[in-house]
Amino acid sequence: MNPSGAWRRRDAGDAAGKVSYAVYDTVAALFGVLALPVLPVLALSRHGSGLRERLGCLPASVRALDRPIWVHAASVGEALAAEPLLRELRQRYPGVPRLVSTTTATGREVARTSLPVAGAMLLPVDPAGIVDRVVRQLHPRALVIMETEIWPGLIRAARRAGVPRVIVSGRISERAARRYGWVRWLTKAVFAQVDGFAMQSAADAARIVSLGAPADRVEVIGNLKFARSSAGAVPVGRAAIDFGARPVLIAASTHAGEERLVLDACASLWARHPALLLVVAPRRPERFDEVDRLVAATGLRRARRTAVMGAVPADVQVLLLDTVGELPGLLPAARAVFVGGTVAAVGGHNVAEPALCGKPVAFGPHTANVALWAEALLAAGGAVRIESAGELSAVWTRYVADEAAAAEAGERGRGVVAAHADVAARTAAFVGRWVDEPA
């Protein structure tokens, strides 16, 4: 390798980066000038309370922080996803304050009230000058950027102040990669100033490298949103219900229309498996009586949980879980689980909880609220997406007849959840490489 050639390439890269930032600064300054007439209006509007922070006037509580670890999260979702990381950082560095910045006022309030932080603020606007002053004032131990909030001015200001810059739980969708591709001249310059990239997946890592991130600084560590879900997915001890040796199917957190679907799905199963027990757990307590009437109208033999002490009577086909808080304790006894709010257009409920218990999961098409887990479980073979009673019946028929097949699918799902259990710890260790004063 020709050393002089390497130096020339690096110098050329530095020069290209300076040009890229010069273009960015010019565009940002132009927008700033155009925004000047609007500032008095904003100051008098409902956004006025946050305007000072956005212009770099930080709250006294934030200014008082002694060299915090600064975590930036765009809004509510990213702030909540940062919670497991913040908890890990608190354990690793108990004497180091943690600061969260967001781009929305709602995200800031969530950070203040729900996260283990010493302070929260709105991210200052990105043009050079304002953000540089804020970084110098805070002088954080590290700047940790959640997902891929690309703020060129912030990243450059941290570099100028000697503050390490890392991206964690990084993601770049195909669509975003195409969009950023139009300004690769800028992304390459910005990513050259980031010390480390902890990406969610290999695909995310490949995309960010294609946009100019140095490949030797990119690692795949995982998605912090999985870590947060995993923390709430651990089941409690088994409830005091004796199912005996009967095969048990559970319909969890159901909504209107879904109880009828699971009853129809089980209709043919009872003919072949008379001992089968279906447990129906409506999501809302105010629907207990309504669901009880629905089951009664089918002629099926039913019982309410509040009327069952100990063993479920052998002739009961449907057990209505008319209590609150017992469902997690029943999941280990199930052969398979349907999770509600997914056929009804609600967005889905906790699909990770039964998966962690090693149970194959079925759910409908509406999984926006649990999309990360749903897609991961489907990809691993630990879950099945259904759209009708007939499809659910086919899935459950197989699992009731073949316990080994149910266990195999359940273990695949359990593996998905377990694999993400230490994402927060690994991400904190990644950040820790650049935190200069461990406890």
N, C-alpha and C positions, 0 to 999 in steps of 0.2 A: 504493500500500500504506500502511496506517495504522500508523505506528511504534508507537504506544501499544498497538494491537491485537496487534502482533507480540510486544511485551514481555509483555503479559498471557498470551499463549499459552505463551511460554517459562516464565514464572513458574508457570503452571498445570502445565506439564510437569515442572518441577523439584519442585513440591509432590507431584505424583502419584508421581514416582520415590522421594521420601522415604517416602511411605506404603508403596509396594511393598517397599522395603528394610526398613521397620519390621516389616512382616508377616513377611518372610523371616527377619529376626533373631529375632523371637519364636519362630517355628517351630524354627529352628536351636537356640536356647537350650533349648527344651523337649526336643528330642532329646538335647541334651548332658546335661541333668539326668537323663533316663531312662537314659543310657549310663553314668553314674557307677558304679553298682554292678557293672558288667561290667568296668570297667578293671582291677581286680586280677587277674581271671581272664585277661584278655588279656595282661597283663604276664608271667604265668607260662606262657603258651602259646607256640607257635612264632611268633606274631605279635609277641611282646613286644619283639624286637630292633628293630622298626620303630616301636614305639609312641611312643618319645621324639621321633623325627623328626616323626611325625604331630601331636604336641602342641607342635611348634615348637622342640625342642631339636636344633639342627643339628649335623652333624659338624664338627669343627674344620677339616677341609680345605675345607668349603663356606664356613664363616664367614670364612676367610682370603681368599676371592676378592675382588678389587678391582673393584667395580662390573661384574659380569658381564652379558652378554646372557642372559636367563633364558628358556629354551624349555620349555614344559610340554607333555608328551605323556602320554596316558592310560596306555598299557601298551606291550607289546612291539611290536605292529604300528605304532603311531604313532611310537614311539621310532626304529624302523628307518627309517620313512618320513622322519624328520627328518634322517637322515644327510647327504643331498646339500645340504640347507640349511646344516647345521652346517659342512660343508666349505667352502661358499661364504663363510660368515661368517668362517671362519678366514682365508681368503685376503684378504677385504676389510678385516678388522680384526685383524691378527695379534697385536696387543698387548692385545686385549680377551678376557678369559676367557669361556668358554661354559659355562653351567650348564643341566643338564636335570633337571626334576622329573617324577615319574610317580606314578600312584595305586596301582601294584602293586609289590611287592618284586621280582618277576621283571623287570619293565620297568626298574627301577633298576639291577639287575645287568647287564642288556644294555647300558644306557647307560654304565655304568662301564667295561665290558670291550670294547665294540664301537664306540663312537662317539667322534669327535674332540672331547672335552669336558674341561674342567678339574675338573668335579665333577658329582655326581649325588646326588639326594636324593628322599625321599618327600614328596609334597605335603602341607603341613600341613592340618589340618582347617579348614573354611571359616568357622566363626563368627568374628565380629568379636573382636578382641583377639589371638588367636593368630596369625592370618594377617597382621594389621596389624604385629605385632611383627617377624615374619619379613621382611616387605617392607622395613620401616625398617632392619633389620639388614643386609640384602643391598644395598639401594639400587641395584638393577640399572639399566643404561642403558635397557633396554626389556624388557617382558614379552611374549613371543611364544607364543601359544596355538595348538597344532596342532589342525586340524580344527575341532570345535566343542565343546570342553570348557568348558561354561558353569559357572563357579564365581563366583557373584555377589560373595561376600566378597573373593575374591582380586582381582577386577577393581576393586572399590571401593577396596581397600587400596592398589593401585598408583596409582589416580587421586589418592588423598589424599596419597601420597608424591611426587607429581609424576613418576611413572614412565609413559612411553608404553605403551599397550596395543594390541596388534594380534592379529588372528586370521589365520592362514595356512592354506592348503590347506583352507579352510572348506567344510563340507558340511552340508546339512540335507536328509535324505530326506523324501519325502512323508509317510511314517509319523511321523517325528520332528516334522515341521511340524504335523501334526494334534495330536500329543501336547503340544507346546509351546503350541499355540493355546489350550489350557485355562488357561495361566498367562501369557498375553500381557502382562498388567499387569506381570509381573516381567521377562520378556524385553525388553520395550521399555525399562524402566528400566536394565537391565544393558547393553544394546547402545548406549544413549545415552552410556555411559562408555567405549566402545571407540573408539579413534582411527582404525582402519582395518581393513577386511575384504578379504582376498585369497581369493576363493572359487574352488572347483574348476570350476564350470560356470555358465552363465547361469541354469539352473534353480535351482541352489543360491543364487545371488545374489537371484533373485526371491523365493525362500522366506524368506530371512533379512530382506529388506526388509519382507515381509508380517508378520514377527514384531516389527517395530519398529526394525530397524537403519536409521540415516539413509542414504538412497539415495546421497547425495553422498560417502559414505565407503566405498562398496562397489565393488570391481573384480573382474573375472574374470581370474585368472592361471593356474590349472591345479592339477593334483593332484601333490603331491610324491611319491606312491607311483609314479607314472609315471616321474618323474625318476630314482628309484632303479633301476627296472627298465631304463630306457634305458641307464644306466651300465654294466650288465652285458650289454647286448644287442649290443655292437659285435663283429662277427665277426673272427676272426683271418685271416691269410693262407690262401689255398687250399692244401689238402693236396696231397701229391705223388702224385695219382692222375690218370691221363689217361682221360677218358671219351670222347674224340673228339667226334664230332658227334651222338652218340646222345641221344635224350630221356631224362632221368633223373628218376625220382620217388624221394623219400626218405621213409621212415617213421622218425621220430626219437623216441628215448627210449621205445621200446615196452615194454609189459608183457604178461604171459601173456594169450593170447586175441587180442591186437591184431595179432600177426604173421599169424595165420590170416586175420584180417579183410582185411589189405592184400593178402595173396596171392590171396584170393578176388576182391578188387576188381580186381586186374590180370589175372585169367584171360582175360577177353574182350579186354582191350587187346592182349595179345601176338598174338592172331590177326590184328589189324588193323595192329599196329605191331611187327613182329618184332624191331626194333632196340632196343626199349624196355628200359631197365635199372632195376630196382628195388633201391635200397639200403636195407637193414634195419639199424637201429642200436638193439639192445636197451639198455634203461636200465641193467641190472645185468650186469657182466661174468660173474657166475656162471651166467648164462643163455645164454651164447654157444653152448655145446655143445648145449643143449636146442633152441635155435632152428635150429641147423645140421641137427639130426636132423629137425626139422619140415619144413624146406625140402627136404631129401633125400627125404622120404617122398612129396612131391608129384610127384617126377620132373622137376622143373625143374632146368635146368643152373645150378649155383651155384659160387661161389668165396668163400673167406674173405679178408678184407683182408690178413691177415698172409701170405697166399700170393701176393699180387699185387704185382708190382714194375713201376711204370710204368703202361702201358696195361692196361685191363681187357680180357681176351680177348673177341673179338666174339661168341662163342657163349654167353657167360655172361648169364643172365637175372636172377639175384639175386646181389647182392654183400652178404655179411654183414660188417658193420663190427665186427670183433672186436678193436678197439683202443679206448683211452680218450683223449679229448681231440681227436680229429680231426674230429668231426662239424661244428663251426662252420666249418671250412675247406672242407667239401664243400657247404654250403648254397648258395653262389653259383652252383654248377653245376646246381642242380635246376630243373626246370620247375615243380614244385609240391611241397609238403611236408605230410605228415600228422604231427601232434604227438601222441605217446602219453600214457598216463596219463589219457586223457579218455574212452575207451570203457570201459577198465578203470576201476573206481571208485576212482581214486587222487587225483584233483583237478587233474591237468594239470601239464605242464612248460612250459618257456619258449616261448611262442608269439610273443614279440616278436623273438626272434633271427632266425628265418627271414623275418619281416615286414620287418625292417630290411634284409635282403638283397634285398628286392624280390620275394619269392616268395609266391604265394597260399597260404594256410594252410587246412588242414582239421583239425577236431578233433571229438571226441565231446561228449556232454552233461555230462560231469563236469569242470567247469573252476573249481571253487571256489578252487583255489590261484592261479589266474591270471585271476580273474573280471574285473578291471579291463581288462586287455588284451584278453581274449576279447570282451567286449561292445563295446569301442571298435573293434576290427577288424571285427566283424560289422556294426556300424552304418555303417562306411565302405565296406563291400564288399570288404575285403581278406581276408576269411576266410569259411568256410562251416562250419556245424555239421552233422555227419552222425551217424546212429545205426546204420547198417548197411553191410555191404560193398557192397550195391547202390547206396546213396546215394553212397558214396565213389567207386565205379566211374563213376557218371554225371558227377561233378565232374572226376575225372581224365581221363575220355574227352574231355571238352571241352577241357581244357588241353593235352593231348598233341596233339590235332588242330589246335588254334588257339593258336599260340605268342603271337600278339598279344593275345589275350584273357587269357592267363596273365600276360603282362607288365603289362597294364592293371590287373588286380586286384592284382598284386604292388606296383605303384606306389601304389595307394590305401593298402595296408597300410604301405608304407614312409613315406608321408606322415603316417600316424597316429603312428608312433614318432618320426619326426623332429620333429614339431610339439611334442612334449613334452620334447625334449632340453634346452631352456634354461629349463625351469620353475624349477629351483633357482636359477639366476642371476637370473631376474626376481623371484622371491620374496625373495631376499636384497636386491635393489635396493629392493623395496617396504619391507622391514624397515629398510633403511638410511636411509629418510627420517626415522626417529625415533631413530636411534642418534646420540648427540650428539658422539662423539669418533672420527671415522674416522681410519684409519691414514694 
